[in-house]
Amino acid sequence: HDLEEEEEDENPNLLKNGKKVYTQAIDYDLETLNNKIENGKINPNPDFQRRYVWDNKKASRLIESFLLDIPIPLVYLSEEDDNSLSVIDGQQRLISINKFLRNDLKLSLGRKNPLTGKRFKDLDEKLQNKIINSGLRGMIIKKESDPEIKFEIFARLNRGSVQLNDAEIRNCIYRGEYNELLIKLAQYPHFQEILNYESWNKRMIAEEMILRFFAFFNKHYTRYKGPMRQFLNNEMELNQDLTRLNIGSLIESFKKSV
């Protein structure tokens, strides 16, 4: 079961109220890019992303594309509060580059290709330099961007084989005390018992149910204005950084209700 099936098919008017997105174009050589991954400045594996799924052949074709100067699509990154970057789109490419430069990937380009079976360290210096000096372009979605537009960017760029649902995108964008509270309460034993948690323990569905409860509890159902996606996004944005007092009050209300 997926709560997304219940959503109204309606997009918010993103042009209203002067909502803005702030972006920064980047152009890194692969050596610089890999160093940023290695030292944690770029996170190719944030918890909202799927796991690495490319096989050796697909990763090898990416490396070969750099050697042949074939253009590579942009990667999209999200700037976090600590100024580090998390990948939105391009995870498989970034991890493949990192694996190859760490010598964790043997090229698989067909039996007749002389590079097949070689790691980065096995290439001659000329080819190594070609790889590390190759460029990859990207776009950073700056942290100052309006969360509602940022949400829409994530949703539109999210075109992997397993697409993120709204709850998973919120988990990425609206980091903070409120999000942590939802995750914590989803583990509350009595709630799991009522919910038959094993069948719902997928893709943050339980967290979304709790968010819906709080959104209606705080605003009262008579004030609901659709669509549900925007209603819940507003709830997350308004309460992103809760005080300890507010957290205690919400926990008490939740436990009384279940």
PyMOL commands that set and color helices and strands:
alter all, ss='L'
color gray80, all
select helices_A, chain A and resi 3-6+16-18+30-38+56-67+91-101+120-122+125-133+147-157+166-173+177-185+189-195+197-200+205-219+221-223+228-238+244-257
alter helices_A, ss='H'
color red, helices_A
select strands_A, chain A and resi 23-29+42-43+75-79+85-89+135-141
alter strands_A, ss='S'
color yellow, strands_A
deselect
rebuild
show_as cartoon
